[in-house]
Amino acid sequence: MSPVKTVDVYTCREVLRIRAGVEQVPVPDEPGEYYWSEILRDCAESDVLEATWAHYRTTSRPLLPADILGRVGTVSKQRIQASRGVCERLLMDRALLGWDPDRLARWHTDFTAEIGRGASPEDACGFADAAASGHATLVAVTGELAAG
């Protein structure tokens, strides 16, 4: 499980309440929360709420999920860029331990995703290590089954 709380239906309910209050429109019915949560599910809750308020501080346009995704994506890219050196060092450490290329790629993907969501390097590393270990175990078992 990700160390960063990601968006759920309750987060989207709050976003839609903010939207209704600022835009002076009715709060959408229940399915609306589910649609928004599906679109925003990989985003950190705090990033989505901040992006919602930032949208209204800078524009008078109605809020759409794409507006939130754009702002969250910008913040995510900045975090990933800022952690590039740490990521490369940690990845090199794992390569020196003899991890295979697939496991390293999995680790890098998971680490980068967690950093983008706002996890600390330590938390992102722990999450990526656990996911990569699980992936390595799955690959080993699958390989044994295919060979046997």
C-alpha positions as CSV (number, residue, x, y, z in Angstrom):
1,M,0.0,0.0,0.0
2,S,1.2,3.5,-0.9
3,P,2.6,5.6,2.0
4,V,0.7,8.5,0.6
5,K,-3.1,8.7,0.9
6,T,-4.5,8.7,-2.5
7,V,-7.9,10.0,-3.7
8,D,-11.0,8.2,-2.8
9,V,-14.7,8.9,-3.0
10,Y,-14.7,11.0,0.1
11,T,-11.9,13.2,-1.3
12,C,-13.9,13.8,-4.4
13,R,-17.0,14.5,-2.4
14,E,-15.1,17.3,-0.8
15,V,-13.8,18.6,-4.1
16,L,-17.3,18.6,-5.5
17,R,-18.6,20.5,-2.4
18,I,-15.9,23.1,-2.9
19,R,-16.7,23.3,-6.6
20,A,-20.5,23.7,-5.8
21,G,-19.8,26.4,-3.3
22,V,-17.4,28.5,-5.4
23,E,-19.3,28.1,-8.7
24,Q,-22.7,28.4,-7.0
25,V,-24.0,25.2,-8.6
26,P,-25.7,22.2,-7.0
27,V,-23.6,19.4,-5.6
28,P,-23.7,16.5,-8.1
29,D,-25.5,13.3,-7.2
30,E,-23.6,10.3,-5.8
31,P,-22.4,8.8,-9.1
32,G,-20.4,12.0,-9.8
33,E,-18.2,11.3,-6.8
34,Y,-17.4,7.9,-8.2
35,Y,-16.6,9.2,-11.7
36,W,-14.2,11.9,-10.3
37,S,-12.6,9.4,-8.0
38,E,-11.9,7.0,-10.8
39,I,-10.3,9.8,-12.8
40,L,-8.2,11.1,-9.9
41,R,-7.5,7.8,-8.1
42,D,-3.7,7.8,-8.6
43,C,-3.3,11.3,-7.2
44,A,-2.4,12.2,-3.6
45,E,-5.4,13.5,-1.7
46,S,-3.5,16.6,-0.5
47,D,-2.4,17.5,-4.0
48,V,-6.0,17.2,-5.3
49,L,-7.3,19.5,-2.6
50,E,-4.5,22.0,-3.1
51,A,-5.0,21.9,-6.9
52,T,-8.7,22.6,-6.4
53,W,-8.1,25.7,-4.3
54,A,-5.3,26.8,-6.6
55,H,-7.6,26.6,-9.6
56,Y,-10.1,29.0,-8.0
57,R,-7.3,31.4,-6.9
58,T,-6.1,31.7,-10.5
59,T,-9.1,31.4,-12.8
60,S,-12.9,31.8,-12.9
61,R,-13.4,28.9,-15.2
62,P,-15.4,25.9,-14.0
63,L,-13.3,23.2,-12.5
64,L,-12.8,20.0,-14.4
65,P,-10.8,16.8,-13.5
66,A,-8.3,17.7,-16.2
67,D,-7.6,21.0,-14.4
68,I,-6.7,19.1,-11.3
69,L,-4.7,16.5,-13.2
70,G,-2.7,19.2,-14.9
71,R,-1.8,21.0,-11.6
72,V,-1.0,17.7,-9.8
73,G,1.1,16.6,-12.8
74,T,3.2,19.8,-12.6
75,V,3.8,19.3,-8.9
76,S,4.6,15.7,-9.4
77,K,7.2,16.4,-12.1
78,Q,8.9,19.0,-9.9
79,R,9.2,16.5,-7.0
80,I,10.6,13.8,-9.3
81,Q,13.1,16.2,-10.8
82,A,14.2,17.3,-7.3
83,S,14.8,13.7,-6.2
84,R,16.7,12.6,-9.3
85,G,20.1,12.3,-7.6
86,V,18.6,10.3,-4.7
87,C,16.9,8.0,-7.0
88,E,20.0,7.4,-9.1
89,R,22.1,6.6,-6.0
90,L,19.5,4.2,-4.6
91,L,19.0,2.5,-7.9
92,M,22.8,2.1,-8.2
93,D,22.9,0.5,-4.7
94,R,20.3,-2.1,-5.8
95,A,22.2,-2.8,-9.0
96,L,25.4,-3.4,-7.0
97,L,23.4,-5.9,-5.0
98,G,22.8,-7.9,-8.2
99,W,19.2,-7.1,-8.9
100,D,18.1,-8.1,-12.4
101,P,17.0,-5.4,-14.9
102,D,13.3,-6.2,-14.6
103,R,13.4,-5.8,-10.8
104,L,15.4,-2.5,-11.1
105,A,12.9,-1.2,-13.6
106,R,10.0,-2.1,-11.3
107,W,11.7,-0.5,-8.4
108,H,12.4,2.7,-10.4
109,T,8.7,2.9,-11.5
110,D,7.4,2.5,-8.0
111,F,9.9,4.8,-6.4
112,T,9.2,7.6,-8.9
113,A,5.5,7.2,-8.6
114,E,5.6,7.5,-4.8
115,I,8.0,10.5,-5.0
116,G,5.6,12.2,-7.4
117,R,2.7,11.7,-5.0
118,G,4.7,13.4,-2.2
119,A,6.3,10.5,-0.3
120,S,9.6,11.1,1.4
121,P,12.5,9.3,-0.2
122,E,12.7,6.9,2.7
123,D,9.0,6.0,2.4
124,A,9.2,5.8,-1.4
125,C,12.3,3.5,-1.1
126,G,10.6,1.2,1.4
127,F,7.5,0.9,-0.7
128,A,9.5,0.3,-3.9
129,D,11.8,-2.3,-2.2
130,A,8.7,-4.2,-1.0
131,A,7.0,-4.1,-4.4
132,A,10.2,-5.1,-6.2
133,S,10.8,-8.0,-3.8
134,G,7.2,-9.2,-4.3
135,H,7.7,-8.9,-8.1
136,A,11.0,-10.9,-7.9
137,T,9.3,-13.6,-5.9
138,L,6.4,-13.8,-8.4
139,V,8.8,-14.0,-11.3
140,A,10.8,-16.8,-9.6
141,V,7.6,-18.8,-8.8
142,T,6.3,-18.3,-12.3
143,G,9.6,-19.3,-13.8
144,E,9.7,-22.5,-11.7
145,L,6.2,-23.3,-12.8
146,A,7.0,-22.8,-16.4
147,A,10.1,-24.9,-16.2
148,G,8.4,-27.7,-14.1
